[in-house]
Amino acid sequence: MDVRRTIGWNLRRLRVDRGLSQERLALEAEIDRSYVGRVERGRENVTVATLEAFAKVLSVSVSELFAEIDPKDVRPQSLRSGRKRKLS
């Protein structure tokens, strides 16, 4: 896997683990939502400043975005779209 795809895979995994939508991550990192999607698909060369912004929102070190991917791992699932139900 190339570095861009590794970063994208880890970004998606960490984001989904924390229950953040692409939109929420983008908003908190002050980055365009469509850019987050392109990064997750491995289609963007990400700057160090952008990696730092992602890491800060996700509460991880930048190095976690470069973690080696186990070839046996399955792609992280998508979050359920739409509004969350209100608890009664």
Backbone as CSV, one residue per row, in Angstrom:
resi,resn,N_x,N_y,N_z,CA_x,CA_y,CA_z,C_x,C_y,C_z
1,MET,0.855,-1.176,0.000,0.000,0.000,0.000,0.901,1.240,0.000
2,ASP,0.570,2.243,-0.813,1.386,3.458,-0.814,1.038,4.343,0.386
3,VAL,1.867,5.316,0.644,1.729,6.148,1.842,0.404,6.897,1.866
4,ARG,-0.028,7.425,0.721,-1.315,8.153,0.696,-2.465,7.235,1.080
5,ARG,-2.449,6.020,0.584,-3.519,5.073,0.932,-3.429,4.651,2.397
6,THR,-2.219,4.516,2.915,-2.030,4.180,4.330,-2.603,5.280,5.213
7,ILE,-2.282,6.527,4.893,-2.812,7.663,5.658,-4.334,7.680,5.579
8,GLY,-4.872,7.495,4.384,-6.317,7.500,4.201,-7.006,6.400,4.990
9,TRP,-6.429,5.204,4.950,-6.983,4.051,5.683,-7.016,4.348,7.179
10,ASN,-5.887,4.829,7.696,-5.799,5.119,9.125,-6.698,6.277,9.529
11,LEU,-6.793,7.280,8.684,-7.681,8.405,8.980,-9.118,7.921,9.104
12,ARG,-9.551,7.123,8.147,-10.922,6.603,8.189,-11.138,5.718,9.420
13,ARG,-10.186,4.829,9.699,-10.298,3.922,10.849,-10.417,4.710,12.157
14,LEU,-9.556,5.688,12.337,-9.580,6.482,13.566,-10.849,7.323,13.665
15,ARG,-11.263,7.890,12.536,-12.470,8.725,12.525,-13.700,7.896,12.880
16,VAL,-13.837,6.735,12.259,-14.988,5.867,12.514,-14.955,5.344,13.949
17,ASP,-13.760,4.977,14.440,-13.634,4.508,15.830,-14.138,5.549,16.822
18,ARG,-13.982,6.812,16.468,-14.406,7.890,17.365,-15.830,8.380,17.071
19,GLY,-16.455,7.765,16.091,-17.834,8.111,15.780,-17.995,9.476,15.120
20,LEU,-16.954,9.934,14.434,-17.023,11.231,13.762,-17.367,11.057,12.291
21,SER,-18.240,11.897,11.796,-18.517,11.909,10.369,-17.391,12.663,9.666
22,GLN,-17.289,12.498,8.364,-16.326,13.290,7.592,-16.614,14.771,7.780
23,GLU,-17.873,15.114,7.800,-18.261,16.512,7.947,-17.800,17.079,9.297
24,ARG,-17.988,16.322,10.383,-17.584,16.784,11.713,-16.061,16.913,11.790
25,LEU,-15.350,15.914,11.266,-13.885,15.975,11.258,-13.413,17.196,10.480
26,ALA,-13.995,17.413,9.321,-13.618,18.556,8.485,-13.891,19.871,9.206
27,LEU,-15.039,19.972,9.827,-15.414,21.196,10.534,-14.424,21.489,11.663
28,GLU,-14.132,20.489,12.461,-13.236,20.694,13.602,-11.782,20.919,13.175
29,ALA,-11.387,20.347,12.036,-10.021,20.522,11.529,-9.913,21.744,10.613
30,GLU,-11.051,22.390,10.361,-11.122,23.564,9.476,-10.618,23.237,8.070
31,ILE,-11.161,22.122,7.551,-10.809,21.609,6.226,-12.102,21.290,5.491
32,ASP,-12.080,21.388,4.174,-13.266,21.082,3.373,-13.629,19.600,3.479
33,ARG,-14.917,19.292,3.621,-15.364,17.912,3.783,-14.991,17.042,2.594
34,SER,-15.098,17.572,1.393,-14.765,16.761,0.219,-13.279,16.415,0.196
35,TYR,-12.452,17.285,0.751,-11.026,17.016,0.848,-10.773,15.833,1.778
36,VAL,-11.502,15.766,2.895,-11.376,14.636,3.826,-11.670,13.335,3.082
37,GLY,-12.712,13.318,2.287,-13.064,12.129,1.520,-11.967,11.723,0.549
38,ARG,-11.373,12.701,-0.112,-10.284,12.403,-1.055,-9.049,11.877,-0.322
39,VAL,-8.782,12.421,0.854,-7.653,11.926,1.652,-7.920,10.482,2.055
40,GLU,-9.118,10.185,2.517,-9.453,8.828,2.934,-9.362,7.839,1.779
41,ARG,-9.603,8.292,0.567,-9.486,7.420,-0.607,-8.060,7.362,-1.145
42,GLY,-7.133,8.094,-0.521,-5.736,8.076,-0.944,-5.470,8.862,-2.206
43,ARG,-6.291,9.866,-2.479,-6.166,10.634,-3.718,-5.505,11.997,-3.533
44,GLU,-5.119,12.323,-2.310,-4.515,13.632,-2.032,-3.152,13.469,-1.381
45,ASN,-2.232,14.368,-1.734,-0.972,14.500,-1.006,-1.257,15.469,0.132
46,VAL,-1.187,14.984,1.333,-1.574,15.765,2.500,-0.363,16.522,3.038
47,THR,-0.575,17.772,3.428,0.505,18.553,4.025,0.678,18.167,5.491
48,VAL,1.829,18.512,6.032,2.091,18.248,7.446,1.086,19.007,8.305
49,ALA,0.751,20.221,7.917,-0.219,21.013,8.685,-1.581,20.330,8.719
50,THR,-1.983,19.730,7.609,-3.269,19.027,7.560,-3.218,17.773,8.419
51,LEU,-2.110,17.043,8.363,-1.956,15.860,9.210,-2.036,16.244,10.682
52,GLU,-1.405,17.351,11.041,-1.465,17.824,12.427,-2.894,18.182,12.827
53,ALA,-3.630,18.813,11.922,-5.025,19.180,12.219,-5.872,17.930,12.434
54,PHE,-5.715,16.929,11.567,-6.453,15.676,11.730,-6.098,15.018,13.061
55,ALA,-4.796,14.918,13.344,-4.335,14.253,14.564,-4.875,14.956,15.808
56,LYS,-4.900,16.269,15.782,-5.401,17.025,16.934,-6.877,16.712,17.186
57,VAL,-7.686,16.733,16.134,-9.117,16.448,16.282,-9.324,15.014,16.761
58,LEU,-8.517,14.082,16.263,-8.669,12.669,16.608,-7.959,12.298,17.914
59,SER,-7.245,13.254,18.504,-6.502,13.040,19.756,-5.489,11.902,19.635
60,VAL,-4.721,11.928,18.554,-3.663,10.943,18.329,-2.397,11.680,17.894
61,SER,-1.284,10.973,17.870,-0.068,11.560,17.329,-0.105,11.409,15.806
62,VAL,0.597,12.279,15.128,0.640,12.223,13.662,1.149,10.858,13.200
63,SER,2.052,10.266,13.951,2.625,8.974,13.559,1.566,7.879,13.427
64,GLU,0.463,7.993,14.163,-0.601,6.972,14.062,-1.244,6.955,12.680
65,LEU,-1.169,8.060,11.969,-1.723,8.115,10.618,-0.843,7.359,9.619
66,PHE,0.390,7.031,10.031,1.319,6.299,9.177,1.450,4.835,9.580
67,ALA,0.641,4.375,10.523,0.738,2.993,11.020,0.576,1.996,9.875
68,GLU,1.400,0.974,9.906,1.368,-0.083,8.900,0.014,-0.786,8.922
69,ILE,-0.516,-1.095,7.754,-1.820,-1.755,7.624,-1.609,-3.258,7.484
70,ASP,-2.341,-4.019,8.256,-2.310,-5.474,8.121,-3.140,-5.831,6.890
71,PRO,-2.556,-6.548,5.939,-3.297,-6.898,4.711,-4.591,-7.669,4.975
72,LYS,-4.703,-8.298,6.148,-5.907,-9.062,6.484,-7.037,-8.173,7.001
73,ASP,-6.698,-6.941,7.370,-7.725,-6.030,7.901,-8.764,-5.695,6.837
74,VAL,-10.005,-5.610,7.269,-11.064,-5.191,6.360,-11.233,-3.675,6.474
75,ARG,-11.700,-3.076,5.413,-11.883,-1.623,5.389,-12.859,-1.210,6.489
76,PRO,-12.538,-0.140,7.222,-13.451,0.312,8.278,-14.840,0.613,7.716
77,GLN,-15.856,0.215,8.448,-17.235,0.433,8.030,-17.582,1.913,8.026
78,SER,-18.569,2.263,7.250,-19.079,3.634,7.240,-19.941,3.855,8.463
79,LEU,-20.017,5.098,8.866,-20.958,5.444,9.925,-22.343,5.517,9.314
80,ARG,-23.340,5.220,10.104,-24.719,5.328,9.648,-25.016,6.786,9.345
81,SER,-25.574,7.059,8.185,-25.850,8.445,7.820,-27.174,8.911,8.402
82,GLY,-27.380,10.200,8.343,-28.627,10.780,8.824,-28.517,11.271,10.253
83,ARG,-29.593,11.843,10.693,-29.619,12.395,12.045,-29.714,11.287,13.073
84,LYS,-29.116,11.554,14.204,-29.169,10.606,15.310,-30.524,10.747,16.009
85,ARG,-31.041,9.621,16.492,-32.310,9.659,17.223,-32.150,10.391,18.541
86,LYS,-33.173,11.099,18.938,-33.171,11.729,20.254,-33.524,10.672,21.279
87,LEU,-32.804,10.716,22.388,-33.128,9.782,23.475,-34.315,10.329,24.249
88,SER,-35.238,9.459,24.595,-36.434,9.886,25.323,-36.157,10.140,26.772
